[in-house]
């Protein structure tokens, strides 16, 4: 029973909240290596750089800092939250029908 529940669970429903949680607990002030592929291969320009920090600050309610780091941070958070709720509702309906 439990194993079949995991098989029916949409992995995307786990990925987006896990990503948001990771970014919530991210410490932007920590000096850790960058996850940016372009930056790691030596390309100085990346259109997504600063997005993780922006999402972190937005999740902590610091709107000005979030937009300062990347202007798409509010759009990304809204999109991921919307997608998570959409998937959760769909998953609940699927479980309810079975």
Biopython code that builds the backbone (N, CA, C, O; Angstrom):
import numpy as np
from Bio.PDB.StructureBuilder import StructureBuilder

atoms = [
    (1, "UNK", "N", (0.836, -1.195, 0.000)),
    (1, "UNK", "CA", (0.000, 0.000, 0.000)),
    (1, "UNK", "C", (0.874, 1.250, 0.000)),
    (1, "UNK", "O", (0.664, 2.148, -0.815)),
    (2, "UNK", "N", (1.858, 1.320, 0.910)),
    (2, "UNK", "CA", (2.690, 2.501, 1.003)),
    (2, "UNK", "C", (3.547, 2.672, -0.253)),
    (2, "UNK", "O", (3.722, 3.790, -0.736)),
    (3, "UNK", "N", (4.078, 1.571, -0.782)),
    (3, "UNK", "CA", (4.907, 1.651, -1.979)),
    (3, "UNK", "C", (4.096, 2.152, -3.166)),
    (3, "UNK", "O", (4.606, 2.930, -3.972)),
    (4, "UNK", "N", (2.854, 1.725, -3.289)),
    (4, "UNK", "CA", (2.044, 2.173, -4.415)),
    (4, "UNK", "C", (1.726, 3.660, -4.291)),
    (4, "UNK", "O", (1.557, 4.342, -5.302)),
    (5, "UNK", "N", (1.642, 4.162, -3.077)),
    (5, "UNK", "CA", (1.409, 5.600, -2.877)),
    (5, "UNK", "C", (2.569, 6.408, -3.441)),
    (5, "UNK", "O", (2.354, 7.428, -4.096)),
    (6, "UNK", "N", (3.797, 5.960, -3.191)),
    (6, "UNK", "CA", (4.959, 6.672, -3.716)),
    (6, "UNK", "C", (5.030, 6.615, -5.232)),
    (6, "UNK", "O", (5.483, 7.563, -5.874)),
    (7, "UNK", "N", (4.583, 5.509, -5.802)),
    (7, "UNK", "CA", (4.601, 5.403, -7.259)),
    (7, "UNK", "C", (3.587, 6.332, -7.906)),
    (7, "UNK", "O", (3.814, 6.824, -9.011)),
    (8, "UNK", "N", (2.495, 6.573, -7.245)),
    (8, "UNK", "CA", (1.444, 7.411, -7.810)),
    (8, "UNK", "C", (1.683, 8.890, -7.557)),
    (8, "UNK", "O", (1.038, 9.737, -8.174)),
    (9, "UNK", "N", (2.594, 9.206, -6.664)),
    (9, "UNK", "CA", (2.871, 10.595, -6.331)),
    (9, "UNK", "C", (3.671, 11.248, -7.455)),
    (9, "UNK", "O", (4.678, 10.707, -7.911)),
    (10, "UNK", "N", (3.215, 12.400, -7.886)),
    (10, "UNK", "CA", (3.881, 13.134, -8.956)),
    (10, "UNK", "C", (5.199, 13.692, -8.428)),
    (10, "UNK", "O", (5.187, 14.440, -7.451)),
    (11, "UNK", "N", (6.341, 13.355, -9.041)),
    (11, "UNK", "CA", (7.630, 13.842, -8.538)),
    (11, "UNK", "C", (7.759, 15.357, -8.612)),
    (11, "UNK", "O", (8.499, 15.959, -7.833)),
    (12, "UNK", "N", (7.052, 15.965, -9.532)),
    (12, "UNK", "CA", (7.093, 17.425, -9.636)),
    (12, "UNK", "C", (6.489, 18.072, -8.385)),
    (12, "UNK", "O", (6.875, 19.169, -7.981)),
    (13, "UNK", "N", (5.529, 17.358, -7.785)),
    (13, "UNK", "CA", (4.905, 17.869, -6.560)),
    (13, "UNK", "C", (5.894, 17.890, -5.397)),
    (13, "UNK", "O", (5.722, 18.659, -4.452)),
    (14, "UNK", "N", (6.903, 17.072, -5.458)),
    (14, "UNK", "CA", (7.950, 17.081, -4.426)),
    (14, "UNK", "C", (9.082, 18.045, -4.783)),
    (14, "UNK", "O", (9.690, 18.650, -3.900)),
    (15, "UNK", "N", (9.361, 18.186, -6.076)),
    (15, "UNK", "CA", (10.526, 18.971, -6.503)),
    (15, "UNK", "C", (10.367, 20.461, -6.223)),
    (15, "UNK", "O", (11.288, 21.087, -5.697)),
    (16, "UNK", "N", (9.213, 21.045, -6.566)),
    (16, "UNK", "CA", (9.059, 22.507, -6.404)),
    (16, "UNK", "C", (9.065, 22.930, -4.943)),
    (16, "UNK", "O", (9.779, 23.870, -4.593)),
    (17, "UNK", "N", (8.293, 22.269, -4.069)),
    (17, "UNK", "CA", (8.377, 22.668, -2.653)),
    (17, "UNK", "C", (9.761, 22.426, -2.057)),
    (17, "UNK", "O", (10.222, 23.205, -1.222)),
    (18, "UNK", "N", (10.426, 21.347, -2.482)),
    (18, "UNK", "CA", (11.776, 21.087, -1.970)),
    (18, "UNK", "C", (12.734, 22.195, -2.410)),
    (18, "UNK", "O", (13.578, 22.639, -1.631)),
    (19, "UNK", "N", (12.600, 22.630, -3.642)),
    (19, "UNK", "CA", (13.435, 23.725, -4.133)),
    (19, "UNK", "C", (13.185, 25.019, -3.376)),
    (19, "UNK", "O", (14.122, 25.737, -3.027)),
    (20, "UNK", "N", (11.911, 25.311, -3.125)),
    (20, "UNK", "CA", (11.592, 26.527, -2.382)),
    (20, "UNK", "C", (12.106, 26.449, -0.944)),
    (20, "UNK", "O", (12.593, 27.438, -0.397)),
    (21, "UNK", "N", (11.994, 25.264, -0.338)),
    (21, "UNK", "CA", (12.520, 25.096, 1.020)),
    (21, "UNK", "C", (14.037, 25.271, 1.051)),
    (21, "UNK", "O", (14.578, 25.913, 1.951)),
    (22, "UNK", "N", (14.709, 24.697, 0.068)),
    (22, "UNK", "CA", (16.171, 24.851, 0.007)),
    (22, "UNK", "C", (16.553, 26.320, -0.135)),
    (22, "UNK", "O", (17.489, 26.788, 0.513)),
    (23, "UNK", "N", (15.826, 27.048, -0.985)),
    (23, "UNK", "CA", (16.138, 28.463, -1.163)),
    (23, "UNK", "C", (15.763, 29.282, 0.069)),
    (23, "UNK", "O", (16.384, 30.307, 0.351)),
    (24, "UNK", "N", (14.751, 28.831, 0.797)),
    (24, "UNK", "CA", (14.383, 29.524, 2.037)),
    (24, "UNK", "C", (15.516, 29.439, 3.052)),
    (24, "UNK", "O", (15.831, 30.419, 3.728)),
    (25, "UNK", "N", (16.126, 28.257, 3.155)),
    (25, "UNK", "CA", (17.187, 28.053, 4.141)),
    (25, "UNK", "C", (18.573, 28.408, 3.606)),
    (25, "UNK", "O", (19.560, 28.310, 4.335)),
    (26, "UNK", "N", (18.653, 28.815, 2.349)),
    (26, "UNK", "CA", (19.923, 29.256, 1.767)),
    (26, "UNK", "C", (20.423, 30.481, 2.514)),
    (26, "UNK", "O", (19.653, 31.380, 2.854)),
    (27, "UNK", "N", (21.717, 30.498, 2.761)),
    (27, "UNK", "CA", (22.316, 31.675, 3.397)),
    (27, "UNK", "C", (23.060, 32.457, 2.324)),
    (27, "UNK", "O", (24.162, 32.068, 1.937)),
    (28, "UNK", "N", (22.480, 33.560, 1.833)),
    (28, "UNK", "CA", (23.138, 34.315, 0.758)),
    (28, "UNK", "C", (24.461, 34.936, 1.182)),
    (28, "UNK", "O", (25.316, 35.212, 0.340)),
    (29, "UNK", "N", (24.633, 35.155, 2.470)),
    (29, "UNK", "CA", (25.882, 35.771, 2.938)),
    (29, "UNK", "C", (27.013, 34.763, 3.053)),
    (29, "UNK", "O", (28.179, 35.145, 3.156)),
    (30, "UNK", "N", (26.676, 33.466, 3.037)),
    (30, "UNK", "CA", (27.720, 32.445, 3.157)),
    (30, "UNK", "C", (28.571, 32.417, 1.894)),
    (30, "UNK", "O", (28.075, 32.645, 0.790)),
    (31, "UNK", "N", (29.816, 32.143, 2.065)),
    (31, "UNK", "CA", (30.742, 32.109, 0.939)),
    (31, "UNK", "C", (30.881, 30.670, 0.457)),
    (31, "UNK", "O", (31.881, 30.008, 0.734)),
    (32, "UNK", "N", (29.870, 30.191, -0.266)),
    (32, "UNK", "CA", (29.897, 28.828, -0.787)),
    (32, "UNK", "C", (30.034, 28.868, -2.306)),
    (32, "UNK", "O", (29.743, 29.890, -2.928)),
    (33, "UNK", "N", (30.470, 27.774, -2.901)),
    (33, "UNK", "CA", (30.654, 27.769, -4.353)),
    (33, "UNK", "C", (29.330, 27.962, -5.087)),
    (33, "UNK", "O", (28.273, 27.554, -4.607)),
    (34, "UNK", "N", (29.406, 28.584, -6.245)),
    (34, "UNK", "CA", (28.222, 28.864, -7.037)),
    (34, "UNK", "C", (27.728, 27.606, -7.749)),
    (34, "UNK", "O", (28.526, 26.761, -8.154)),
    (35, "UNK", "N", (26.420, 27.489, -7.896)),
    (35, "UNK", "CA", (25.828, 26.385, -8.655)),
    (35, "UNK", "C", (25.615, 26.756, -10.121)),
    (35, "UNK", "O", (25.161, 25.932, -10.915)),
    (36, "UNK", "N", (25.939, 27.979, -10.469)),
    (36, "UNK", "CA", (25.712, 28.465, -11.835)),
    (36, "UNK", "C", (26.701, 27.798, -12.793)),
    (36, "UNK", "O", (27.916, 27.914, -12.630)),
    (37, "UNK", "N", (26.167, 27.109, -13.777)),
    (37, "UNK", "CA", (26.998, 26.410, -14.753)),
    (37, "UNK", "C", (27.814, 27.395, -15.590)),
    (37, "UNK", "O", (29.002, 27.175, -15.822)),
    (38, "UNK", "N", (27.191, 28.467, -16.039)),
    (38, "UNK", "CA", (27.901, 29.445, -16.874)),
    (38, "UNK", "C", (29.050, 30.093, -16.102)),
    (38, "UNK", "O", (30.144, 30.270, -16.638)),
    (39, "UNK", "N", (28.800, 30.440, -14.859)),
    (39, "UNK", "CA", (29.844, 31.067, -14.034)),
    (39, "UNK", "C", (30.994, 30.098, -13.795)),
    (39, "UNK", "O", (32.158, 30.498, -13.783)),
    (40, "UNK", "N", (30.665, 28.821, -13.604)),
    (40, "UNK", "CA", (31.711, 27.825, -13.341)),
    (40, "UNK", "C", (32.570, 27.522, -14.562)),
    (40, "UNK", "O", (33.711, 27.084, -14.414)),
    (41, "UNK", "N", (32.044, 27.746, -15.773)),
    (41, "UNK", "CA", (32.868, 27.527, -16.966)),
    (41, "UNK", "C", (33.556, 28.807, -17.421)),
    (41, "UNK", "O", (34.266, 28.802, -18.427)),
    (42, "UNK", "N", (33.351, 29.919, -16.683)),
    (42, "UNK", "CA", (34.090, 31.138, -16.966)),
    (42, "UNK", "C", (33.349, 32.186, -17.762)),
    (42, "UNK", "O", (33.939, 33.199, -18.138)),
    (43, "UNK", "N", (32.064, 31.972, -18.034)),
    (43, "UNK", "CA", (31.281, 32.979, -18.753)),
    (43, "UNK", "C", (30.732, 33.958, -17.716)),
    (43, "UNK", "O", (29.978, 33.556, -16.829)),
    (44, "UNK", "N", (31.097, 35.228, -17.816)),
    (44, "UNK", "CA", (30.720, 36.170, -16.755)),
    (44, "UNK", "C", (29.240, 36.537, -16.734)),
    (44, "UNK", "O", (28.719, 36.905, -15.682)),
    (45, "UNK", "N", (28.554, 36.445, -17.868)),
    (45, "UNK", "CA", (27.145, 36.855, -17.905)),
    (45, "UNK", "C", (26.229, 35.641, -17.787)),
    (45, "UNK", "O", (26.388, 34.659, -18.512)),
    (46, "UNK", "N", (25.287, 35.717, -16.884)),
    (46, "UNK", "CA", (24.272, 34.678, -16.753)),
    (46, "UNK", "C", (22.940, 35.370, -16.478)),
    (46, "UNK", "O", (22.844, 36.151, -15.531)),
    (47, "UNK", "N", (21.923, 35.108, -17.270)),
    (47, "UNK", "CA", (20.641, 35.787, -17.044)),
    (47, "UNK", "C", (19.942, 35.352, -15.766)),
    (47, "UNK", "O", (19.039, 36.044, -15.296)),
    (48, "UNK", "N", (20.337, 34.224, -15.196)),
    (48, "UNK", "CA", (19.681, 33.740, -13.982)),
    (48, "UNK", "C", (20.433, 34.041, -12.705)),
    (48, "UNK", "O", (19.931, 33.765, -11.615)),
    (49, "UNK", "N", (21.625, 34.601, -12.813)),
    (49, "UNK", "CA", (22.413, 34.860, -11.598)),
    (49, "UNK", "C", (21.703, 35.847, -10.683)),
    (49, "UNK", "O", (21.224, 36.896, -11.115)),
    (50, "UNK", "N", (21.650, 35.489, -9.440)),
    (50, "UNK", "CA", (20.969, 36.318, -8.450)),
    (50, "UNK", "C", (19.546, 35.869, -8.189)),
    (50, "UNK", "O", (18.908, 36.347, -7.251)),
    (51, "UNK", "N", (19.041, 34.959, -9.003)),
    (51, "UNK", "CA", (17.654, 34.522, -8.840)),
    (51, "UNK", "C", (17.448, 33.754, -7.540)),
    (51, "UNK", "O", (16.439, 33.944, -6.861)),
    (52, "UNK", "N", (18.395, 32.891, -7.191)),
    (52, "UNK", "CA", (18.286, 32.139, -5.934)),
    (52, "UNK", "C", (18.298, 33.061, -4.722)),
    (52, "UNK", "O", (17.530, 32.870, -3.779)),
    (53, "UNK", "N", (19.164, 34.053, -4.754)),
    (53, "UNK", "CA", (19.191, 35.020, -3.657)),
    (53, "UNK", "C", (17.905, 35.828, -3.626)),
    (53, "UNK", "O", (17.366, 36.113, -2.557)),
    (54, "UNK", "N", (17.415, 36.195, -4.806)),
    (54, "UNK", "CA", (16.162, 36.951, -4.879)),
    (54, "UNK", "C", (14.992, 36.167, -4.310)),
    (54, "UNK", "O", (14.162, 36.717, -3.585)),
    (55, "UNK", "N", (14.925, 34.880, -4.639)),
    (55, "UNK", "CA", (13.848, 34.023, -4.110)),
    (55, "UNK", "C", (13.991, 33.901, -2.600)),
    (55, "UNK", "O", (12.996, 33.939, -1.875)),
    (56, "UNK", "N", (15.222, 33.755, -2.123)),
    (56, "UNK", "CA", (15.445, 33.661, -0.676)),
    (56, "UNK", "C", (14.916, 34.908, 0.035)),
    (56, "UNK", "O", (14.172, 34.808, 1.010)),
    (57, "UNK", "N", (15.300, 36.059, -0.457)),
    (57, "UNK", "CA", (14.866, 37.295, 0.202)),
    (57, "UNK", "C", (13.352, 37.475, 0.097)),
    (57, "UNK", "O", (12.723, 37.972, 1.032)),
    (58, "UNK", "N", (12.772, 37.083, -1.014)),
    (58, "UNK", "CA", (11.321, 37.202, -1.158)),
    (58, "UNK", "C", (10.599, 36.285, -0.176)),
    (58, "UNK", "O", (9.598, 36.681, 0.420)),
    (59, "UNK", "N", (11.099, 35.070, -0.006)),
    (59, "UNK", "CA", (10.475, 34.138, 0.939)),
    (59, "UNK", "C", (10.601, 34.621, 2.377)),
    (59, "UNK", "O", (9.837, 34.196, 3.244)),
    (60, "UNK", "N", (11.558, 35.504, 2.634)),
    (60, "UNK", "CA", (11.711, 36.084, 3.966)),
    (60, "UNK", "C", (11.030, 37.447, 4.068)),
    (60, "UNK", "O", (11.179, 38.143, 5.073)),
    (61, "UNK", "N", (10.284, 37.830, 3.034)),
    (61, "UNK", "CA", (9.511, 39.074, 3.075)),
    (61, "UNK", "C", (10.301, 40.324, 2.774)),
    (61, "UNK", "O", (9.810, 41.429, 3.007)),
    (62, "UNK", "N", (11.500, 40.187, 2.267)),
    (62, "UNK", "CA", (12.333, 41.348, 1.950)),
    (62, "UNK", "C", (12.220, 41.645, 0.454)),
    (62, "UNK", "O", (13.086, 41.279, -0.341)),
    (63, "UNK", "N", (11.140, 42.312, 0.101)),
    (63, "UNK", "CA", (10.799, 42.547, -1.304)),
    (63, "UNK", "C", (11.850, 43.380, -2.030)),
    (63, "UNK", "O", (12.226, 43.064, -3.159)),
    (64, "UNK", "N", (12.312, 44.414, -1.400)),
    (64, "UNK", "CA", (13.275, 45.305, -2.052)),
    (64, "UNK", "C", (14.579, 44.561, -2.364)),
    (64, "UNK", "O", (15.124, 44.681, -3.461)),
    (65, "UNK", "N", (15.066, 43.797, -1.392)),
    (65, "UNK", "CA", (16.281, 43.012, -1.616)),
    (65, "UNK", "C", (16.068, 41.968, -2.704)),
    (65, "UNK", "O", (16.959, 41.715, -3.515)),
    (66, "UNK", "N", (14.890, 41.369, -2.718)),
    (66, "UNK", "CA", (14.592, 40.333, -3.718)),
    (66, "UNK", "C", (14.648, 40.902, -5.128)),
    (66, "UNK", "O", (15.277, 40.323, -6.013)),
    (67, "UNK", "N", (13.997, 42.023, -5.332)),
    (67, "UNK", "CA", (13.979, 42.633, -6.663)),
    (67, "UNK", "C", (15.361, 43.184, -7.010)),
    (67, "UNK", "O", (15.752, 43.205, -8.177)),
    (68, "UNK", "N", (16.100, 43.630, -5.985)),
    (68, "UNK", "CA", (17.458, 44.115, -6.221)),
    (68, "UNK", "C", (18.358, 43.000, -6.774)),
    (68, "UNK", "O", (19.171, 43.243, -7.666)),
    (69, "UNK", "N", (18.212, 41.785, -6.247)),
    (69, "UNK", "CA", (19.054, 40.676, -6.703)),
    (69, "UNK", "C", (18.604, 40.133, -8.050)),
    (69, "UNK", "O", (19.447, 39.820, -8.891)),
    (70, "UNK", "N", (17.315, 40.015, -8.278)),
    (70, "UNK", "CA", (16.819, 39.598, -9.595)),
    (70, "UNK", "C", (15.359, 40.013, -9.695)),
    (70, "UNK", "O", (14.545, 39.675, -8.836)),
    (71, "UNK", "N", (15.042, 40.741, -10.741)),
    (71, "UNK", "CA", (13.688, 41.295, -10.869)),
    (71, "UNK", "C", (12.640, 40.223, -11.152)),
    (71, "UNK", "O", (11.445, 40.494, -11.029)),
    (72, "UNK", "N", (13.055, 39.016, -11.526)),
    (72, "UNK", "CA", (12.088, 37.951, -11.784)),
    (72, "UNK", "C", (11.778, 37.101, -10.545)),
    (72, "UNK", "O", (10.972, 36.174, -10.628)),
    (73, "UNK", "N", (12.390, 37.395, -9.422)),
    (73, "UNK", "CA", (12.164, 36.576, -8.221)),
    (73, "UNK", "C", (10.686, 36.501, -7.824)),
    (73, "UNK", "O", (10.211, 35.405, -7.526)),
    (74, "UNK", "N", (9.933, 37.607, -7.805)),
    (74, "UNK", "CA", (8.510, 37.482, -7.457)),
    (74, "UNK", "C", (7.734, 36.628, -8.452)),
    (74, "UNK", "O", (6.829, 35.888, -8.066)),
    (75, "UNK", "N", (8.080, 36.728, -9.714)),
    (75, "UNK", "CA", (7.393, 35.937, -10.738)),
    (75, "UNK", "C", (7.690, 34.452, -10.544)),
    (75, "UNK", "O", (6.796, 33.614, -10.663)),
    (76, "UNK", "N", (8.932, 34.135, -10.249)),
    (76, "UNK", "CA", (9.328, 32.738, -10.050)),
    (76, "UNK", "C", (8.636, 32.149, -8.826)),
    (76, "UNK", "O", (8.123, 31.031, -8.884)),
    (77, "UNK", "N", (8.617, 32.884, -7.731)),
    (77, "UNK", "CA", (7.968, 32.374, -6.513)),
    (77, "UNK", "C", (6.474, 32.185, -6.752)),
    (77, "UNK", "O", (5.911, 31.162, -6.362)),
    (78, "UNK", "N", (5.835, 33.148, -7.380)),
    (78, "UNK", "CA", (4.399, 33.031, -7.650)),
    (78, "UNK", "C", (4.112, 31.837, -8.557)),
    (78, "UNK", "O", (3.155, 31.097, -8.333)),
    (79, "UNK", "N", (4.935, 31.655, -9.568)),
    (79, "UNK", "CA", (4.738, 30.547, -10.502)),
    (79, "UNK", "C", (4.934, 29.204, -9.808)),
    (79, "UNK", "O", (4.145, 28.280, -10.009)),
    (80, "UNK", "N", (5.976, 29.092, -8.997)),
    (80, "UNK", "CA", (6.230, 27.816, -8.311)),
    (80, "UNK", "C", (5.154, 27.504, -7.277)),
    (80, "UNK", "O", (4.755, 26.348, -7.130)),
    (81, "UNK", "N", (4.682, 28.522, -6.560)),
    (81, "UNK", "CA", (3.603, 28.282, -5.600)),
    (81, "UNK", "C", (2.311, 27.898, -6.313)),
    (81, "UNK", "O", (1.602, 26.991, -5.876)),
    (82, "UNK", "N", (2.008, 28.585, -7.404)),
    (82, "UNK", "CA", (0.810, 28.254, -8.170)),
    (82, "UNK", "C", (0.888, 26.830, -8.695)),
    (82, "UNK", "O", (-0.080, 26.076, -8.588)),
    (83, "UNK", "N", (2.022, 26.455, -9.257)),
    (83, "UNK", "CA", (2.199, 25.098, -9.808)),
    (83, "UNK", "C", (2.103, 24.039, -8.706)),
    (83, "UNK", "O", (1.522, 22.974, -8.916)),
    (84, "UNK", "N", (2.671, 24.331, -7.542)),
    (84, "UNK", "CA", (2.600, 23.389, -6.426)),
    (84, "UNK", "C", (1.154, 23.171, -5.997)),
    (84, "UNK", "O", (0.732, 22.030, -5.805)),
    (85, "UNK", "N", (0.397, 24.245, -5.845)),
    (85, "UNK", "CA", (-1.005, 24.097, -5.436)),
    (85, "UNK", "C", (-1.824, 23.409, -6.523)),
    (85, "UNK", "O", (-2.718, 22.619, -6.220)),
    (86, "UNK", "N", (-1.529, 23.700, -7.767)),
    (86, "UNK", "CA", (-2.222, 23.052, -8.878)),
    (86, "UNK", "C", (-1.958, 21.543, -8.858)),
    (86, "UNK", "O", (-2.888, 20.750, -9.010)),
    (87, "UNK", "N", (-0.717, 21.151, -8.674)),
    (87, "UNK", "CA", (-0.373, 19.728, -8.632)),
    (87, "UNK", "C", (-0.964, 19.049, -7.401)),
    (87, "UNK", "O", (-1.424, 17.910, -7.480)),
    (88, "UNK", "N", (-0.954, 19.737, -6.272)),
    (88, "UNK", "CA", (-1.523, 19.160, -5.049)),
    (88, "UNK", "C", (-3.019, 18.929, -5.203)),
    (88, "UNK", "O", (-3.542, 17.896, -4.787)),
    (89, "UNK", "N", (-3.693, 19.885, -5.796)),
    (89, "UNK", "CA", (-5.136, 19.723, -6.027)),
    (89, "UNK", "C", (-5.407, 18.556, -6.970)),
    (89, "UNK", "O", (-6.316, 17.760, -6.732)),
    (90, "UNK", "N", (-4.621, 18.454, -8.037)),
    (90, "UNK", "CA", (-4.777, 17.360, -8.987)),
    (90, "UNK", "C", (-4.475, 16.013, -8.329)),
    (90, "UNK", "O", (-5.178, 15.029, -8.562)),
    (91, "UNK", "N", (-3.430, 15.976, -7.511)),
    (91, "UNK", "CA", (-3.058, 14.739, -6.832)),
    (91, "UNK", "C", (-4.151, 14.330, -5.839)),
    (91, "UNK", "O", (-4.479, 13.149, -5.723)),
    (92, "UNK", "N", (-4.703, 15.297, -5.134)),
    (92, "UNK", "CA", (-5.770, 15.014, -4.183)),
    (92, "UNK", "C", (-6.985, 14.454, -4.907)),
    (92, "UNK", "O", (-7.614, 13.511, -4.427)),
    (93, "UNK", "N", (-7.314, 15.018, -6.042)),
    (93, "UNK", "CA", (-8.451, 14.528, -6.824)),
    (93, "UNK", "C", (-8.192, 13.113, -7.314)),
    (93, "UNK", "O", (-9.092, 12.274, -7.285)),
    (94, "UNK", "N", (-6.987, 12.841, -7.758)),
    (94, "UNK", "CA", (-6.643, 11.492, -8.226)),
    (94, "UNK", "C", (-6.751, 10.472, -7.096)),
    (94, "UNK", "O", (-7.275, 9.376, -7.294)),
    (95, "UNK", "N", (-6.255, 10.834, -5.904)),
    (95, "UNK", "CA", (-6.342, 9.915, -4.766)),
    (95, "UNK", "C", (-7.784, 9.724, -4.317)),
    (95, "UNK", "O", (-8.174, 8.637, -3.890)),
    (96, "UNK", "N", (-8.552, 10.766, -4.417)),
    (96, "UNK", "CA", (-9.943, 10.708, -3.977)),
    (96, "UNK", "C", (-10.773, 9.811, -4.895)),
    (96, "UNK", "O", (-11.706, 9.150, -4.439)),
    (97, "UNK", "N", (-10.439, 9.789, -6.177)),
    (97, "UNK", "CA", (-11.193, 8.985, -7.136)),
    (97, "UNK", "C", (-10.880, 7.503, -7.015)),
    (97, "UNK", "O", (-11.666, 6.665, -7.457)),
    (98, "UNK", "N", (-9.745, 7.174, -6.423)),
    (98, "UNK", "CA", (-9.362, 5.755, -6.347)),
    (98, "UNK", "C", (-9.983, 5.065, -5.164)),
    (98, "UNK", "O", (-9.761, 3.872, -4.958)),
]
sb = StructureBuilder()
sb.init_structure("model")
sb.init_model(0)
sb.init_chain("A")
sb.init_seg("    ")
for serial, (resi, resn, name, xyz) in enumerate(atoms, 1):
    if name == "N":
        sb.init_residue(resn, " ", resi, " ")
    sb.init_atom(name, np.array(xyz, "f"), 0.0, 1.0, " ", f" {name:<3s}", serial, name[0])
structure = sb.get_structure()
